[in-house]
Amino acid sequence: MNIFSDIYIAIRSFFEAGGPVLWGILLVTIIMWTLIVERFWFFRYVLPERIKQTTSQWQSRKENQTWYSSKIKNQLISEISVDTHRFILTIETMMLILPLLGLLGTVVGMIKVFDVMTFFGTGNARLMASGVSQATIPTMAGLVAAISGLYIANLLKRKADAEVAKVSELLVNE
C-alpha cells in the first residue's frame, strides 16, 4: 500500500508544481485517448461486421450494372467512409490543442514569476522557481501528450483510408 501512496504523492506534487493548466491538459489528453481507443475498438470489432453486411447487401442486389446501382454502391462506400473516419479529425484537433494549452501554462507561470518579482523583487528565488516550474511543466506535458497522439492519429487515418479502399474493391460490378 505504501507504493500507491508514493505514486499518489508524486502525481499530486507534479500537478501542484504545474499549476491549474495541467488539469486542462489532462482532460484533453483523456478525451483524445478515449477516442483513440474507441477507434481501435471500431476497427477491430465493429468494422468487419459492417463490411460483411455491406458486401452481402450489395451482392443480394439483382442488378448491379445500372446508373442507379452505381449510385447505391457509392452510397454504401460513402457510409463506410464516414464511419471509418469518425472522430479522426477530433483526435487531430485535440492533438493540436495540447501544445497550445502548454503554451497557456507557460504564460500563466511567467505571470506568476512577474508577480513575485513585483512584490518581493528578485531576492526571493524560491518563489520565482515555483513560477518557472509552473511555466515549464505544462509546456512539457502538452508537448508529450500531443506527440503521444501524433503517430496514432496518422495510423488511424491510414487505416481508415485503407478500409474504404478495401470496401471499394469488394463492391465490384459483376
Secondary structure, 3 states (H helix, E strand, C coil): CHHHHHHHHHHHHHHHHHCCHHHHHHHHHHHHHHHHHHHHHHHHHHHHHHHHHHHHHHHCCCCCCCHHHHHHHHHHHHHHHHHHHCCHHHHHHHHHHHHHHHHHHHHHHHHHHHHHHHHHHHHCHHHHHHHHHHHHHHHHHHHHHHHHHHHHHHHHHHHHHHHHHHHHHHCCCC
